[in-house]
Amino acid sequence: MAAAPSEYIPSVYGAWVYSEYGKTANVLKFDPNVAVPEIKEDQVLIKVVAASLNPLDSRRALGLYKDIEGDTTLPTIPGYDVAGVVVKVGSQVQKFKVGDEVYACLSNSNEIPQYHAKNSHGDLNEKALVKPNRLGSLAEYTAAGETMLALKPKNLSFIEAAGLPLAIETAYGALERTELSAGKSVLVLGGSGGVGTHVIQLAKHVFGASKVAATASTKKLDLLRSLGADLAIDYTKENIEDLPEKFDVVYDAVGQTDKAVKAVKEGGKVVTIVIGPVTPPAFRFVLTPTGSILEKLKPYLESGKVKPVLDPTGPYPFSKVVEALGYRETSRATGKVVVYPIP
């Protein structure tokens, strides 16, 4: 294995860990003595520089998925999104070398309860059966499989890159599943969130949608327009099921498929990424994270056509992870909440 000089890789590192289920404010503790993982031959060891938070971090800590086959075991280091520097590579790793600046989604599944759900073609998503990573990104070091990684675009900071992987991969993958293409229209429910902000941009600049509509609260309508939304809808004042026009695709990022199906054209597609009841003909998208999506989107990120959207309260320092999670749990965040710097 290639490795950085041994003095750069300690035997233990600091990480946020929970050993029992509950609210993150109660169960998440800082452990300064976590053993640095032994990487497998197809993995790399990453010195974490920045990480971002996702709803799954809090849900998993609550134990919502503990009885579902494939969930992680305790103790667990939370965190899916990572941006950092490769400090060691496994013997079979070919695409990355020590010193590379990389980013990735460390999860092997978007939503654990979807493991046994069928996709829109009626097939089980086998790759999503793999256990999610127990060694998450809210740590000084983490391990990741080569296939999950991509080189960080040079124009993005570690902070910006950390806010992308899970959200932008989920946005892209679900839009691809709906067969959105040039000339079609799309409505995004929850346009100001981590995923929704990317759905708007990708629909407009990557998939070539003819019209992009999105919902948000009153204060966030200008953000939607700045991201490329042709129609910014204030959900506190308008009901989407009462809109005079219908859309080819409705992307539900908030868990309202009952309303979403009333806003889609006949023969259109409704996709949701939120756990809970799904109203037909809507279907739930299951993300299998892969660095190939990040690589595919690299030209759009480097050109600035697609940009990370970060919550203005951040970044939060590594010592304030519990506070950062508490803020994200209020559902008031705009875009992604990032933790930086990580020592």
Solvent accessible surface area in square Angstrom, and as a share of the most:
residue,aa,sasa,rsa
1,M,131,0.59
2,A,58,0.45
3,A,55,0.43
4,A,14,0.11
5,P,74,0.47
6,S,94,0.60
7,E,135,0.60
8,Y,134,0.51
9,I,33,0.17
10,P,56,0.35
11,S,91,0.59
12,V,64,0.37
13,Y,4,0.02
14,G,3,0.03
15,A,0,0.00
16,W,25,0.09
17,V,19,0.11
18,Y,3,0.01
19,S,76,0.49
20,E,112,0.50
21,Y,64,0.24
22,G,19,0.18
23,K,134,0.57
24,T,5,0.03
25,A,71,0.55
26,N,99,0.51
27,V,11,0.06
28,L,5,0.02
29,K,122,0.52
30,F,89,0.37
31,D,54,0.28
32,P,79,0.49
33,N,103,0.53
34,V,23,0.13
35,A,72,0.56
36,V,25,0.14
37,P,23,0.15
38,E,151,0.68
39,I,11,0.05
40,K,139,0.59
41,E,97,0.44
42,D,73,0.38
43,Q,35,0.15
44,V,0,0.00
45,L,1,0.01
46,I,0,0.00
47,K,45,0.19
48,V,0,0.00
49,V,32,0.18
50,A,0,0.00
51,A,0,0.00
52,S,0,0.00
53,L,1,0.01
54,N,5,0.03
55,P,50,0.31
56,L,6,0.03
57,D,2,0.01
58,S,12,0.08
59,R,58,0.21
60,R,13,0.05
61,A,0,0.00
62,L,81,0.40
63,G,7,0.07
64,L,106,0.53
65,Y,2,0.01
66,K,111,0.47
67,D,129,0.67
68,I,50,0.25
69,E,135,0.60
70,G,14,0.13
71,D,11,0.06
72,T,12,0.07
73,T,79,0.46
74,L,58,0.29
75,P,64,0.40
76,T,4,0.03
77,I,8,0.04
78,P,12,0.07
79,G,5,0.05
80,Y,15,0.06
81,D,0,0.00
82,V,1,0.00
83,A,0,0.00
84,G,0,0.00
85,V,39,0.23
86,V,0,0.00
87,V,15,0.09
88,K,48,0.20
89,V,11,0.07
90,G,2,0.02
91,S,70,0.45
92,Q,101,0.45
93,V,17,0.10
94,Q,164,0.73
95,K,120,0.51
96,F,12,0.05
97,K,134,0.57
98,V,49,0.28
99,G,46,0.44
100,D,18,0.10
101,E,77,0.35
102,V,0,0.00
103,Y,2,0.01
104,A,0,0.00
105,C,1,0.00
106,L,1,0.01
107,S,1,0.01
108,N,28,0.14
109,S,1,0.01
110,N,9,0.04
111,E,5,0.02
112,I,0,0.00
113,P,44,0.28
114,Q,1,0.00
115,Y,1,0.01
116,H,100,0.45
117,A,29,0.22
118,K,136,0.58
119,N,29,0.15
120,S,51,0.33
121,H,136,0.61
122,G,39,0.37
123,D,82,0.43
124,L,79,0.39
125,N,25,0.13
126,E,107,0.48
127,K,145,0.61
128,A,0,0.00
129,L,65,0.32
130,V,83,0.48
131,K,113,0.48
132,P,8,0.05
133,N,39,0.20
134,R,96,0.35
135,L,44,0.22
136,G,0,0.00
137,S,0,0.00
138,L,0,0.00
139,A,0,0.00
140,E,35,0.15
141,Y,13,0.05
142,T,0,0.00
143,A,6,0.05
144,A,1,0.00
145,G,14,0.14
146,E,25,0.11
147,T,107,0.62
148,M,24,0.11
149,L,2,0.01
150,A,2,0.01
151,L,79,0.40
152,K,17,0.07
153,P,0,0.00
154,K,190,0.80
155,N,80,0.41
156,L,12,0.06
157,S,52,0.34
158,F,40,0.17
159,I,36,0.18
160,E,57,0.25
161,A,0,0.00
162,A,0,0.00
163,G,1,0.01
164,L,0,0.00
165,P,0,0.00
166,L,10,0.05
167,A,1,0.01
168,I,0,0.00
169,E,0,0.00
170,T,1,0.00
171,A,0,0.00
172,Y,18,0.07
173,G,8,0.08
174,A,0,0.00
175,L,0,0.00
176,E,90,0.41
177,R,56,0.20
178,T,1,0.01
179,E,107,0.48
180,L,9,0.04
181,S,50,0.33
182,A,82,0.63
183,G,55,0.53
184,K,71,0.30
185,S,13,0.09
186,V,0,0.00
187,L,0,0.00
188,V,0,0.00
189,L,3,0.01
190,G,16,0.15
191,G,0,0.00
192,S,13,0.08
193,G,27,0.26
194,G,16,0.15
195,V,21,0.12
196,G,0,0.00
197,T,1,0.00
198,H,0,0.00
199,V,0,0.00
200,I,0,0.00
201,Q,5,0.02
202,L,0,0.00
203,A,0,0.00
204,K,58,0.25
205,H,77,0.34
206,V,38,0.22
207,F,30,0.13
208,G,31,0.30
209,A,8,0.06
210,S,69,0.45
211,K,63,0.27
212,V,0,0.00
213,A,0,0.00
214,A,0,0.00
215,T,7,0.04
216,A,3,0.03
217,S,30,0.20
218,T,69,0.40
219,K,192,0.81
220,K,43,0.18
221,L,24,0.12
222,D,103,0.53
223,L,42,0.21
224,L,0,0.00
225,R,123,0.45
226,S,88,0.57
227,L,19,0.09
228,G,19,0.18
229,A,9,0.07
230,D,75,0.39
231,L,59,0.29
232,A,15,0.12
233,I,2,0.01
234,D,10,0.05
235,Y,127,0.48
236,T,84,0.49
237,K,155,0.66
238,E,82,0.37
239,N,86,0.44
240,I,10,0.05
241,E,48,0.22
242,D,102,0.53
243,L,16,0.08
244,P,135,0.85
245,E,63,0.28
246,K,76,0.32
247,F,0,0.00
248,D,33,0.17
249,V,2,0.01
250,V,0,0.00
251,Y,0,0.00
252,D,0,0.00
253,A,21,0.16
254,V,73,0.42
255,G,41,0.39
256,Q,70,0.31
257,T,6,0.04
258,D,79,0.41
259,K,71,0.30
260,A,0,0.00
261,V,29,0.17
262,K,119,0.51
263,A,0,0.00
264,V,19,0.11
265,K,87,0.37
266,E,182,0.81
267,G,79,0.76
268,G,20,0.19
269,K,70,0.30
270,V,1,0.01
271,V,0,0.00
272,T,1,0.01
273,I,19,0.09
274,V,30,0.17
275,I,68,0.34
276,G,32,0.31
277,P,136,0.85
278,V,48,0.28
279,T,48,0.28
280,P,107,0.67
281,P,96,0.60
282,A,11,0.08
283,F,30,0.12
284,R,44,0.16
285,F,8,0.03
286,V,4,0.02
287,L,2,0.01
288,T,38,0.22
289,P,11,0.07
290,T,40,0.23
291,G,1,0.01
292,S,58,0.38
293,I,18,0.09
294,L,1,0.01
295,E,69,0.31
296,K,107,0.45
297,L,1,0.00
298,K,60,0.25
299,P,81,0.51
300,Y,61,0.23
301,L,1,0.01
302,E,79,0.36
303,S,72,0.46
304,G,25,0.24
305,K,118,0.50
306,V,1,0.00
307,K,118,0.50
308,P,23,0.14
309,V,18,0.10
310,L,55,0.28
311,D,6,0.03
312,P,114,0.72
313,T,73,0.42
314,G,24,0.23
315,P,59,0.37
316,Y,33,0.13
317,P,58,0.37
318,F,12,0.05
319,S,80,0.52
320,K,90,0.38
321,V,0,0.00
322,V,34,0.20
323,E,90,0.40
324,A,0,0.00
325,L,1,0.00
326,G,32,0.31
327,Y,41,0.16
328,R,43,0.16
329,E,74,0.33
330,T,57,0.33
331,S,91,0.59
332,R,158,0.58
333,A,14,0.11
334,T,24,0.14
335,G,6,0.06
336,K,9,0.04
337,V,1,0.01
338,V,3,0.02
339,V,0,0.00
340,Y,71,0.27
341,P,78,0.49
342,I,8,0.04
343,P,95,0.60
